[in-house]
Amino acid sequence: MKWLPKHNTILHFCSKRYLSTEKVTNESIRKMKNDMFSEEKTRQQSLITRIEKIEVKYRGVPSDCTLVMNKNMSTPYNCAMHMHEMLCQRSVLAEVNGQLWDVHRPLTEECELKLLNFYTAPSVLNKVFWRSCSFLLGLVIERAFKDDYFVDLHSWPRPNIKSGSYVYDVDIGIPNWTPTTEELKTLTTMLCKLANEDNNFEMLDVSESLAMKMFQYNRFKIQQIPQLAKEGSVRLYRVKDHVDISYGPMIGNTKFVGTTQVTAVHHLDTESGYRFQAVSIPKQLTLNSFAFSVLVDRAKKLNETGLASDSDEKSSATV
C-alpha cells in the first residue's frame, strides 16, 4: 500500500461530510454512534412521565442550604444555578452522598451535595482531570487523520499522575510512523482549540447490547465491552459528537482544560499500535512557561502505565 507523504498524513476536516453506504469511515461511524447516543438519551428521558420532587442538602460555599429539585431531571449543575454564578463557573465535579458524580448527571434520590473544584479538592480531581483529557485526546486523534486511514481507538489505562502524561493507545493503520514536530504541533493545536470551546461531558448508561451495536466497527471496544459492563450496563460519555466508553466520572466541561501540549507518539509492540501522550494543567491553576516546559520534557518519555512492563497497572481497559 502506498502511503501519503508524512507531512500530509494529518489533516483536520472542517467541511461537512455525510454518511456513506459504500465505505465505512471514521466520520460515518462517528455519526452513527452520535445518532444512537441521542436516540437512546431521548428514549430514556421519555420514560420520565411525571415530575417527582426531592430534597437536596447542599454543603459548601457560599452557605449550606436545602434545595427542592426534580428527581431524574435536575443535575448538580442545576443546583449550582439556583445558588451562585461562581459555583456554575468553578464546579468541576460533584459529590453526592459521598460518591463522585458528574455535574451534568441527573440526581436520582434525595441526597447531600458538595460541589468540587481544583482549589477545594485537588487530590480528588487530579485523576478525573487526567481521565477526561485522555478522552479528549482520543477525540482529536480520531479527527486528525485523513479517511484513507481507519483509526481504531483502543483504550487508555487508569490515570497515573506520577507518570507525567495522559495517554490514548490507538491503531492508526500506518506502520512505522514517527510524527514530525509539525504533526505534533497540529495535534496540540486541535486539542487546545477543543479545550477552549464550551462543551459539556454528557454521561449515559446504555445496555451492553446497544453498546456492542454502537462500537461494532471497533475490534478493540467489542472485546472490552463485556468486561466493562456492570449488571448489563455500559457507561458512555459524549463530547460534541464523539462517544467513548469509560467508568468515569469526568470533568463537567472542556473549558476546565488549560495549557496543553501533545508531547510524543510511541510505537508499541502490541496490536494497539501507538501510544499518544500529552500533558495539560487545569485552567483554574496557574503555571509559568518554564515550569510547564519541564512537565513537557518529562511527558515525552514513554508512559509505561498499563503496559506489560508496568508492574502496577496492567489493565488495558478504558477506565
ABEGO torsion letter per residue (X at the ends): XBBBBAAAABBBBABBBBBBAABBBAAAAAAAAAAAAAAAAAAAAAABABBBBBBBBBBEOABBBBBBBBBGABBAAAAAAAABAAAAAABABBBBGGBBBBAABBBABBBBBBBBBAAABAAAAAAAAAAAAAAAAAAAAAAABBAABBBBBABBBBBBAAAGBBBBBBBAGBBGBBBBAAAAAAAAAAAAAAAABBBBBBBBBBBAAAAAAAAAABAAAAAAAAAABBGGBBBBBBBEABBBBBAOBBBABAAABBBBBBABBBBBABAAGBBBBBBBBBAABBBBAAAAAAAAAAAABBBABGBAABAABABABBX
